[in-house]
Each structure stands twice: as C-alpha cells, then as structure tokens.
Amino acid sequence: MERAKLAIVGAGPAGIAAGIEAKVAGIEPAVILEKAEHICDTIERLYRPGKRVDAVYRGVEVAPIGICKFETESKEEFLERIKKWVEEYKLDIRLKSEVNYIRRVEEGYEITVNNEPKFLADFVIIAIGIFGQPKKPDYPIPKEVRDKVFFEPPNVCPAGGKVLVVGGGDTAAEVAAFLCPKCEVYISYRRPQFFRINPVNMKILEEKVKEGKIKLLMNTDIEKLEAENDRVKVYYKDGKIDTYDFVYYCLGGSTPKGFLKYIGVEFDLEDRPKVDDYFETNLPGVFLAGDIAVPKGSIQLAFNTAHIIISRIKEKYLK
Ligand SMILES: Cc1cc2nc3c(=O)[nH]c(=O)nc-3n(C[C@H](O)[C@H](O)[C@H](O)COP(=O)(O)OP(=O)(O)OC[C@H]3O[C@@H](n4cnc5c(N)ncnc54)[C@H](O)[C@@H]3O)c2cc1C
C-alpha cells in the first residue's frame, strides 16, 4: 500500500488546484487519482472544441482567493494552462485510477482504486464533480427515441432538423447557439425569463432570437415524450404538442450521492452533503472540493474551495 499525506480524488479544476495549493503549502506527498485517461475529464468531454471558458459563469463573479485563477479563454487555452500548471508544480497524477471506496483504518484513510486497496492517506479531498451524472427529467425517455435524446452537449452539429434544447442556463444558451446555423432550434425553459445566463451568452442568444434562428418557448414545462415516426413527440404541460428530430437536455449535473453515502458522508435535510465552513465532512480529515461542495459551481469557485481546504488542513491539523 502506498503512503500519502494527502489523496485527492479527481483531477478536474478543483483537484488540480488542491494539488497546487498542497505543493505550495508543503503538504507532501500528495497524489491525485483520476478515473479518466486524461485530466479535466468534464472539460475534455463536455465542452465542444473552441468553447469559451467563462471566468464569470452563471452570471456570478467569483474573486480568486488562492493561487489558481484565469481569464475567459477558449477550451484549448484553458486546458493548456492547466497542463502547464501540472508540469510547473510537478503534480503526481495517476490516470485511469477510479476511486471506488474510502474507509477509516488505524493508520488513516485506506483508498480503494480500481477495486483494490492502494493508498493510505492522512487527508482526503474528494473533487469528483457532478457531471458524471447529468440531471435527467422525472418522466421516462421512450426507448425508441433514446438515440435522439441527449443529456450531454453535442460536439458535432447535426446536418439539419428541428431541435429542442431544454434548460435555461449558460449551457442551454451555448448549445442552442452552436446548433442554430444548421438546425431549426427551440429552447424550452420553465421560467418566464432567463436569469442566470452570463451577459456574453445572453447577447448572442438575443441576436439569434432576433434573426429568427432560435425560438424561445418560455414558461414551458414538458409532461412527457413519445416516439412518432422516428421523431420525438413532446407533450407540454400547457397542452401544446410538437415534434422534433433531436432533444438536448441541459439541466446540469447531480451530486454523486451514492458514492458519498457509501463511504459514510452524512447528508443534510435538503439532501446535500454536510460540510462545515471549510468543506470538511463528518469524517475528520475528509473534505469535498469544487462542484460537489457548493450548490452552484464554477471553475473559479472550484479553485477557491481548494485554497480554503488546504489552508484549513494546515491550520487545524498541521500547526
Ligand atoms: C457544458 C459545460 C459548460 C461549462 N462552462 C463553464 C464555463 O464557461 N465557466 C465555468 O466557470 N464553469 C463552466 N462549467 C462548469 C465547470 O465545468 C465546473 O464547475 C467545473 O468543472 C468543476 O470542477 P470540479 O473539479 O469540481 O469537477 P469536474 O471538472 O467535473 O472534475 C471532476 C473530475 O473527477 C474525476 N472523477 C470522477 N469520479 C471519480 C472517481 N471515482 N475516481 C477518480 N476520479 C473521478 C472526473 O473524471 C473528472 O476529471 C461548465 C460545465 C459544463 C458541463
């Protein structure tokens, strides 16, 4: 079993920032365990090529408080920045290392990787994000249309067709803008107006709406889907019915509750993992960072949670 002072689970923005903060704070050895074949899997997989990585996300400006910060730039530039940090700070990242279980033993926390106990660590930071599990609607998706209904943003635009994008956040706005040059695009959002789209996306959306390339279906809620002649028939709760070639749900991700509950993290009455002001769980020395630690995550917020946690480990445990 390999011994580490700190084990970080997940090499997304939160995990990488935690590794950097730990290095600078002298908390060593620190190992970052990442289940994918590359770092930043959410960004690699779900951001389409050339996507703007906004420093102000969901309309919320987050001031940097630690070492890691960035300005709005493209997906490729952002990933390049992260790779440079990994080299500069000589982070020890183990790819293809999925953490399945964490349990308290006498010497610290035993960490099971790819179904084998592999590491013993004094502290654990869990930074596994929420996008491994995209949020899905309550109604069933008929199996006949499963190849036409998507829960992740597209990387390639279909050659044409009528498309419904469901959601009211930045991702919905970006997906609609990406699809509209080739497709007839509709956005269904259950509120009367958008309130958490950043100004850049909002401006693009307004332009496309004005040009008639995107049509907004505000105040609409979907009741059910059915298959109809190789297309998706959408029943809205207000009685309207329409048929689309493709449906893209952009509803965000959900906390990986199963994993957290399995390792013994307690949840509050709202079914959110219980953490203190420094993101420490009920398991002493086990912290949550990034999207799983905060209600509405962003990259800068993920960086900041990492800074708070490492400062806390130093202050509380290593003084
Ligand atoms: C389409 C889209 C567009 C977005 N655009 C922006 C934007 O413009 N600006 C912005 O600030 N935010 C944006 N976000 C949100 C942003 O991506 C997240 O807030 C951020 O990635 C959170 O970082 P994280 O490190 O907490 O989690 P993630 O980035 O999700 O990283 C988690 C990592 O943990 C790994 N992992 C998961 N489970 C395990 C396990 N059991 N063992 C080992 N490794 C594991 C995953 O493979 C992944 O690499 C966007 C999100 C999406 C989906």
The ligand as a Gaussian input file, in Angstrom:
#p B3LYP/6-31G(d) Opt

LIG

0 1
 C      -21.035000      22.161000     -20.908000
 C      -20.492000      22.879000     -19.692000
 C      -20.021000      24.175000     -19.821000
 C      -19.472000      24.845000     -18.713000
 N      -18.943000      26.095000     -18.886000
 C      -18.327000      26.718000     -17.848000
 C      -17.710000      27.990000     -18.003000
 O      -17.691000      28.567000     -19.088000
 N      -17.107000      28.558000     -16.913000
 C      -17.106000      27.941000     -15.673000
 O      -16.564000      28.515000     -14.712000
 N      -17.705000      26.749000     -15.491000
 C      -18.297000      26.113000     -16.547000
 N      -18.879000      24.883000     -16.360000
 C      -18.840000      24.291000     -15.010000
 C      -17.442000      23.735000     -14.715000
 O      -17.075000      22.815000     -15.730000
 C      -17.422000      23.059000     -13.355000
 O      -17.862000      23.963000     -12.367000
 C      -16.007000      22.575000     -13.013000
 O      -15.539000      21.679000     -13.999000
 C      -15.980000      21.917000     -11.634000
 O      -14.710000      21.375000     -11.377000
 P      -14.563000      20.099000     -10.420000
 O      -13.095000      19.863000     -10.352000
 O      -15.338000      20.268000      -9.178000
 O      -15.282000      18.905000     -11.200000
 P      -15.029000      18.291000     -12.656000
 O      -14.466000      19.287000     -13.570000
 O      -16.306000      17.634000     -13.012000
 O      -13.884000      17.204000     -12.429000
 C      -14.109000      16.020000     -11.719000
 C      -13.028000      15.023000     -12.085000
 O      -13.137000      13.908000     -11.207000
 C      -12.990000      12.699000     -11.952000
 N      -13.660000      11.630000     -11.213000
 C      -14.998000      11.474000     -11.023000
 N      -15.236000      10.395000     -10.248000
 C      -14.029000       9.856000      -9.930000
 C      -13.609000       8.745000      -9.149000
 N      -14.482000       7.954000      -8.506000
 N      -12.274000       8.484000      -9.052000
 C      -11.348000       9.268000      -9.683000
 N      -11.699000      10.347000     -10.443000
 C      -13.016000      10.641000     -10.539000
 C      -13.647000      13.034000     -13.293000
 O      -13.210000      12.153000     -14.308000
 C      -13.187000      14.477000     -13.505000
 O      -11.956000      14.562000     -14.204000
 C      -19.440000      24.206000     -17.446000
 C      -19.936000      22.899000     -17.309000
 C      -20.443000      22.229000     -18.418000
 C      -20.948000      20.816000     -18.262000

